[in-house]
Amino acid sequence: MHRIAVFASGEGSNFEAIVTAAERGELDCRVVLVVCDRVAARVVERAARHGVECFAFSAGDYASKEEYEAEIVRRLDARGVELVCLAGYMRLVGRRLLESYGGRIINLHPSLLPAFKGRDAIGQALDYGVKVFGVSIHWVDSSLDGGRIIAQRAFAYEGSDRGELERKIHEAEHPLYVETIGKILNKEIQ
């Protein structure tokens, strides 16, 4: 069975979708570690509820990004992680993590990349007035949301209610991320 890690910074709804799919046997994997850069984030509680080990840290407790990423890599290596899935992880992946796991890190972004990179992609898209929204899954490289796109899903939305739009984005994200992870683990996507 494949071993994956999920990195998140907030609520953890995508973690929940992934771990639930794994528990149901929809994914041939086990989530063996959650990495969270906010010790009080809700994803920490969700991980505990599913019995998944969580490394929650505060970047300010480390002298550098290199130092906390070295600790993350140590923990990933110790658990035999094959794939890292970023799911609302609000830190740029640095050199240390890319050196060890480059080509094995994917990210879920709430826009149709290359449009609306970075923070608050939903707000950016709403401000711009787009009528077609979507989500993208891409390989992580050293650029901001610039790695090669693996999968996208689009939908039309002409409202302005951010809460409703976020719900629609989650409705697109959750199944697409699970499906894409499955294809990567099954070597259908290289």
Secondary structure, DSSP 8 states (H G I E B T S, - for coil): -EEEEEEESS--HHHHHHHHHHHTTSSSEEEEEEEES-TT-HHHHHHHHTT--EEE--GGGSS-HHHHHHHHHHHHHHTT--EEEESS--S---HHHHHHHTTSEEEEESS-TTSS-STTHHHHHHHHT-SEEEEEEEE--SSTT-S-EEEEEEEE-----HHHHHHHHHHHHHHHHHHHHHHHHTTS--
